[in-house]
Amino acid sequence: MIFKVLYQENRAEVPVRENTKSLYVEASTEREVRFHLKDRNYNIEFIQLLEGNHLAYEQASENFKVESLD
């Protein structure tokens, strides 16, 4: 499954919408995604499972690069 993670790069800063970034992670569960990203200093705002038309829409974006949990 592919998850979209919305996050701020610095956990200590106040979240600002304009600074929100996203990344795509391939994992079995949301818990695996959180575990994989725990060592990064990210302020995770939201993790969303992508499937169906939403996944197809995101895949059409030039910024779509999936990070694997190796």
Helices and strands as residue ranges (DSSP letters): E 2-8, G 17-19, E 21-26, H 30-37, E 43-50, H 52-59, E 66-68
